Amino acid sequence: MFVSLKENMDVTPLKTQRKSLRTSITLSAKVIEEELMKEVPHVDELSILKRQISDKFSRLEKCQRGISNIILKEETDELAYEEDFMKAEIYRDRFSELCAKKKDYL
């Protein structure tokens, strides 16, 4: 599924994949938040949602590492790497926040 860095040093396919994963994570996060807002959240549903978003986040992290590696190899501008890193941190922080909220129920 992931584009091999050896085969293609173009970051565009990885960025496209990352965009799709970020969208999927955002949608999953909304579903989790809706479940957590219920008076009595369904623990089984939260468990399933946790596994799903964990899988998506794991794939996003792999994709992000590939993008970061390419940027570090090809870009001499540290600003490009820093900007990309900070955008990735938003998703890492969001994932950690959701995991902390879900922990109360699981």
N, C-alpha and C positions, 0 to 999 in steps of 0.2 A: 504494500500500500504506500509506503513512504518512498519518495524519490531518492535514489542512491546519490550521495554527494560525489562519489567518484565518477558516476556516469554523467552528471549534469551539475555544473557549478552555478547554474542560474537559480536564483532564489525565488523566482516567480511561482513555480509549482508548489513549493513549500508554503509560501505566503497564502496561496489560494486554499490549500489544505487547512492552514491555521485559521483562516477566516471562517471556514465552514465549521471547524471544531469550536471556535469561540461562539458562534451563533448557537450551536447545539448546546453548549454549556450554559449560555444565558437562558435559553428556553428551559432547560432542566432545572436551573436555579429558581426560576419563577414557579415551576411546578412544586418544588420542595418548599418554597416560601408559602405558597398557598396551602399546602398540607400542614405546615407548622402553625398557620394562623387558625386552623380549625380548633373548635373547642376541645375536641378529643382527636388528636392526630392518629392515623392508623400506623402503628409501629411497623407492621409488615410492609406496607407501602413505602414508608421512609427507608427501610432497610434496602428494598429493591432500588429505590431512587439513589441511595447512597452508592451502591455498587455501580449503577449506570454512570453517575457523574464522576466517580473515581476513575472508571475506565476511560471516559472521554478526556478527563484531565491528564491522565497518564499519556495518552496519545498526543495531547496538546504539548506536553512537556518535551516529548521526543521530537516533535516537529519544531518547537521553539529552539531546542538545542541545535538542530540542523541549520536553522536560519542564523542563529548566533555564530556558529562555526564559520559559515560562509561569509557573514559580514566581517568577522575578525580576519579572515584570510584575504578578502577582496577589498575591504574598505580601509583606507588610511585615516579616515575621519572618525575619531572616537565618538563624536556626537551622534552619528548614525547608530552605532552600537548602543549607546546610552539611551537614546530615544526608544529603540526597539525593546531594550531591557525594561524600561519603566512601564511600557504598555503591557508587557508580559506580567509584571508584578501586580498589576491591577487584577488579573485573573487568578494569580496565586493567592492574593489576599482575599478575594471573594470566595475562593474554594475553601480556604482555611476558616473563614467566617461561617460558611454554611456547615462545615463539619463540626464546628463548635456548637452551633445551634442544634444540630441533629443529635449530638452526643447526649443532650438532656433527655432525649426520648428513646434512645437505643441502648 
